[in-house]
Amino acid sequence: MLVAAVRSVLTYIIVSVYVLIAAPLGMLIALTFGWVDVLYILGHAGVRLACALAGIGYRMEGRAPLDRAVVFCSNHESNIDPPVLFHALHPAVRILYKRELDAIPVLARAFRMGGFIPVDRRNKEAAMRSIDAGADAIRSGRSFLIFPEGTRSKTAELLPFKKGGFVMAIKAKAPIVPVAVRGGRAAMRKGSWLIRPATLSIRVGPPIETAGYTLDDRDRLIEEVRGAIQGMLAEGPATARA
């Protein structure tokens, strides 16, 4: 417990310093030279640093498509999932994130500049504007990562899926790639700030096409994607080391 606490504190301190230095530098370069990809380069470096400090690794089976814009759809076990999947799935994946994270000013500004889109679930009109912005970005060739449960599940059971990300995919006519992640809960339990060393399992399923779906079909699409994720979770941990 003491070792985990000390390691977690050091991880938070070092990563926070990295963000405070790298985020403004990256944004300055992006603004000066129009090179937004530098934010992704620095973001991936930050995730690698954090994982090395905290003792987090991952194994991945299945290939994330890079030849077209897709919507990656994953279950959500812990706060470890988003950064690890951001790093593992795609070199420049955007994320639909909860607006509450905008409370971290430097990070929020870098997120926005990098094309991440906040969603305010308490404001339906604002949420729909975010979904429309995401659909526009997908049409322009940008892939997204969504966590349709909306929050971390305390158990192995999937929580109900929210519809926004599926509406975005249907509007953009983009395939949805189901992703099943396991092990995040062992690394960081909900309500705890401690990070424990762990190896996450990531399974990437085949794309589920949304061509031909309308917004009236979104519940059917949700069930299809949910079933695919449940099936991959039932297969057990991935065995291939990334």
Stockholm file with secondary structure:
# STOCKHOLM 1.0

chainA/1-242         MLVAAVRSVLTYIIVSVYVLIAAPLGMLIALTFGWVDVLYILGHAGVRLACALAGIGYRMEGRAPLDRAVVFCSNHESNIDPPVLFHALHPAVRILYKRELDAIPVLARAFRMGGFIPVDRRNKEAAMRSIDAGADAIRSGRSFLIFPEGTRSKTAELLPFKKGGFVMAIKAKAPIVPVAVRGGRAAMRKGSWLIRPATLSIRVGPPIETAGYTLDDRDRLIEEVRGAIQGMLAEGPATARA
#=GR chainA/1-242 SS CHHHHHHHHHHHHHHHHHHHHHHHHHHHHHHHHCCTHHHHHHHHHHHHHHHHHHTEEEEEESCCCCSSCCEEEECCCSTTHHHHHHHHHCTTCEEEEEGGGGGSHHHHHHHHHTTCEEECTTCHHHHHHHHHHHHHHHHTTCCEEECTTCSCCSSSSCCCCCSHHHHHHHHHTCCEEEEEEESHHHHSCTTCCCCCCEEEEEEECCCBCCTTCCGGGHHHHHHHHHHHHHHHHHTCCCCSBC
#=GC SS_cons         CHHHHHHHHHHHHHHHHHHHHHHHHHHHHHHHHCCTHHHHHHHHHHHHHHHHHHTEEEEEESCCCCSSCCEEEECCCSTTHHHHHHHHHCTTCEEEEEGGGGGSHHHHHHHHHTTCEEECTTCHHHHHHHHHHHHHHHHTTCCEEECTTCSCCSSSSCCCCCSHHHHHHHHHTCCEEEEEEESHHHHSCTTCCCCCCEEEEEEECCCBCCTTCCGGGHHHHHHHHHHHHHHHHHTCCCCSBC
//
